[in-house]
Amino acid sequence: MNHTICYISKAKEGLTAIEIENIFATTQTKNNEAGIKGILLFGFGNFFQVLEGDKKVIDDLYLKKICDDNRHYDLLTIINYPIKYPIFSEYSSEFNIVKTNTQLDQVKAYLNQNKLHHLSKNIQRMLNPFLL
Ligand SMILES: Cc1cc2nc3c(=O)[nH]c(=O)nc-3n(C[C@H](O)[C@H](O)[C@H](O)COP(=O)(O)O)c2cc1C
């Protein structure tokens, strides 16, 4: 069954550019291998992630790995529910900002579909280009 989880979190104090790159590289490779769709963004010291895919796969990844990862904290789950089809066509991990028009359209569609207005200030700033 298709499912989506979306959360925001704070990057660990002093997380280096190399550590962030490693998170992005692992995430992109592993998620594409596992058939998980979505996006991971980093900006203003926060992560914003969308996961779309099989419920069990997404739940296990989120609860057993991502939530336990000490490279971020204060995870706030914004969305956790079933979906018919994924909005994202692959898994992409980008620093600060999305890179292609397709990604931009996908983030916009995801945000619109899920009416995300209760986001923190930093996340709002990070997502400003999409919320406009
Ligand atoms: C913000 C953040 C997002 C992450 N997202 C994913 C993800 O979507 N998929 C994934 O496989 N690992 C993700 N990770 C990394 C996992 O927590 C874990 O380190 C990685 O999957 C390696 O797990 P393993 O050592 O058990 O193979 C993320 C880590 C952080 C800090």
The ligand as a MOL file (V3000), in Angstrom:
LIG
                    3D

  0  0  0     0  0            999 V3000
M  V30 BEGIN CTAB
M  V30 COUNTS 31 33 0 0 0
M  V30 BEGIN ATOM
M  V30 1 C 17.8420 13.9730 7.8830 0
M  V30 2 C 18.1440 12.5490 7.5440 0
M  V30 3 C 17.3930 11.9020 6.5600 0
M  V30 4 C 17.6670 10.5890 6.2020 0
M  V30 5 N 16.9050 9.9940 5.2480 0
M  V30 6 C 17.1940 8.7310 4.8650 0
M  V30 7 C 16.4260 8.0910 3.8630 0
M  V30 8 O 15.4540 8.6460 3.3480 0
M  V30 9 N 16.7830 6.8440 3.4840 0
M  V30 10 C 17.8250 6.1810 4.0430 0
M  V30 11 O 18.1180 5.0490 3.6380 0
M  V30 12 N 18.5660 6.7650 5.0030 0
M  V30 13 C 18.2730 8.0130 5.4320 0
M  V30 14 N 19.0360 8.6010 6.4150 0
M  V30 15 C 20.1750 7.8590 6.9660 0
M  V30 16 C 19.7190 6.7790 7.9340 0
M  V30 17 O 19.4050 7.3570 9.1850 0
M  V30 18 C 20.8440 5.7280 8.1010 0
M  V30 19 O 21.9980 6.3380 8.6060 0
M  V30 20 C 21.1850 5.0730 6.7640 0
M  V30 21 O 20.0270 4.5850 6.1420 0
M  V30 22 C 22.1940 3.9100 6.9250 0
M  V30 23 O 21.6020 2.9050 7.6470 0
M  V30 24 P 22.3640 1.4950 7.8420 0
M  V30 25 O 23.6900 1.8460 8.4400 0
M  V30 26 O 21.4890 0.7400 8.7650 0
M  V30 27 O 22.4950 0.9000 6.4860 0
M  V30 28 C 18.7430 9.9080 6.8220 0
M  V30 29 C 19.4700 10.5560 7.8190 0
M  V30 30 C 19.1940 11.8530 8.1850 0
M  V30 31 C 19.9940 12.5290 9.2560 0
M  V30 END ATOM
M  V30 BEGIN BOND
M  V30 1 1 1 2
M  V30 2 1 2 3
M  V30 3 2 2 30
M  V30 4 2 3 4
M  V30 5 1 4 5
M  V30 6 1 4 28
M  V30 7 2 5 6
M  V30 8 1 6 7
M  V30 9 1 6 13
M  V30 10 2 7 8
M  V30 11 1 7 9
M  V30 12 1 9 10
M  V30 13 2 10 11
M  V30 14 1 10 12
M  V30 15 2 12 13
M  V30 16 1 13 14
M  V30 17 1 14 15
M  V30 18 1 14 28
M  V30 19 1 15 16
M  V30 20 1 16 17
M  V30 21 1 16 18
M  V30 22 1 18 19
M  V30 23 1 18 20
M  V30 24 1 20 21
M  V30 25 1 20 22
M  V30 26 1 22 23
M  V30 27 1 23 24
M  V30 28 2 24 25
M  V30 29 1 24 26
M  V30 30 1 24 27
M  V30 31 2 28 29
M  V30 32 1 29 30
M  V30 33 1 30 31
M  V30 END BOND
M  V30 END CTAB
M  END
